[in-house]
Amino acid sequence: MITLDRLVNVLGAYGVRLCGRPERRSARLRSVAMPDATDGRVTGDVLVAVGAGSVTEAVRWAVAAQATVVLVRAGAETAREAAVAGESHDVSVMLVDPAVSWSHLVGVVYGLVLEGRETESGRGPTDLFALADSLADTVGGAVTIEDPLSRVLAYSRSQQAGDPARLETILVRQVPERLREMFRARGVFARLAATDEPIFVEPDPSHGMTGRMVVAVRAGRELLGSVWVTCGSPLTGTRHTALANGARTVALHLLRSRASADLERQVESDLVVRLLEGTADAATVVSRLGLSAPEMRVVAVRTLTSEEPHAMLLLAFERATTGFGWSRPGRSTLLGDTLYTILPDAGAAAAREWVANLGAGLPSRVRVAAGIGAAAQAAELPASRREAEECLALHERDASHAVPPSGPPAYDESWDDILLQRLRAAARAGRVPARGPVSALRRHDALHDTHYVATLRAWLEAQGDLAVAAERLGVHANTVRNRLRRMSEVTSLNLDDPRKRLAMVITLAAEDE
């Protein structure tokens, strides 16, 4: 079940537009119908008016079908007629661009309305749990359905032959790493990758596990997941066959769930890209994404791992987009090797918490680097994106060290580091003068083993206080005074000129690594 608002948002990418009746966008849609000349009793919340000769005829069919919304193929010039007809008969009319294929659109609508239901594990049809219950009754054991990364998608209510290992798996929503390592050592995952036949896993009391029958869930050659049944001995006869058949049924459910999820992700991703790259109708796009906060932040994320980096980035994107839009705070897209997410602004700490939760859902060997842009209104999101990218670069620079407790940097807290990073980039690109007082002192230090650059830095940072500069250098104040005098003989410092002092501070910062 989805709302009319969700249907409008998704179909908008296909050139479908709602005409009038905006107050109905919260209406819930549970069923889809199409006109049938042999059956005058067709009913449904969504009527796909294939064959209607006009908007008026489509609305008349919708009234007969007790529909909340009707989709009719018609040009933009009929928008006013559609709005008037819908208003008169209490039906929301959606105009379908004549260039859009009915067969394609019908598949999308059925997928959204009939398969767009959310489970406890995120996306997918709710009857995946019912399927687990049915399969448990048939095979006589507790059933768990998992994805290829051993995350729980659904499980049966039955605790028949259940054990502590299964209970722990359900509580944390994924197979604990110690159990995965045990299965890996026994070759269970390798056998699942090689065969469609159910296999038996011997009990392991040290891990709180009775026996298991497990079968791969596959679509063609692609492994979609697996079905696990707790049992003390291998299943045989009809129970063995039921498990194998059940895996094929699970595959169909997961494929339909994936189609619905991929569709939503694609629509969401396209809209987010428009915001990040700058669009004249930013406020409209934000509304279509369901982001109601007056200000938002862009978060840029990369996964740091030597094993399957692209796969781990895709996994991060999947986690960031799991669940319907209204059930999660952000909207995300993938651009190149970076995951970008737009979050409602609740402060830098809330954004860091989101990044931490994202990283916690990835394999333990994967680290996350991230940067957080400053709060921005819809039209300012491209600037927040650039800020997030620069903060990400800061975080990656320290990738060889442990992530500090404060987490990834946020622009409004780290703007000074960002400015210095820009200056250093300019220096490396040759955009900082190669000659000047600082360069002259640096050459003198190299030739004569003096400490003039360090002395100048300490004096500038102390704002001309000889005692403070001397303390920083670990020398006497007179030593600093004498060095400054000799430095002025090497090059013209003009320390009384505030502009010259500022220029030297910038030069030192730009050259500092």
Secondary structure, 3 states (H helix, E strand, C coil): CEEHHHHHHHHHHHCEEEECCHHHHHCEECCEECCCCCCCCCCCCEEECCCCCCHHHHHHHHHHCCCCEEEEECCHHHHHHHHHHHHHHCCEEEEECCCCCHHHHHHHHHHHHHHCCCECCECCCCHHHHHHHHHHHHHCCCEEEECCCCEEEEECCCCCCCCHHHHHHHHHCECCHHHHHHHHHCCHHHHHHHCCCCEEECCEHHHCECCEEEEEEEECCEEEEEEEEECCCCCCHHHHHHHHHHHHHHHHHHHHHHHHHHHHHHHHHHHHHHHHHCCCCHHHHHHHCCCCCCCEEEEEEEEECCCCHHHHHHHHHHHHCCCCHHHCCCEEEEECCEEEEEEECCCHHHHHHHHHHHHHCCCCCCEEEEEECCCECHHHHHHHHHHHHHHHHHHHHCCCCCCCCCCCCEHHHHHHHHHHHHHHHHHHCCCCCCCCHHHHHHHHHHHHCCCHHHHHHHHHHCCCCHHHHHHHHCCCHHHHHHHHHHHHHHCCCCCCCHHHHHHHHHHHHHHCC
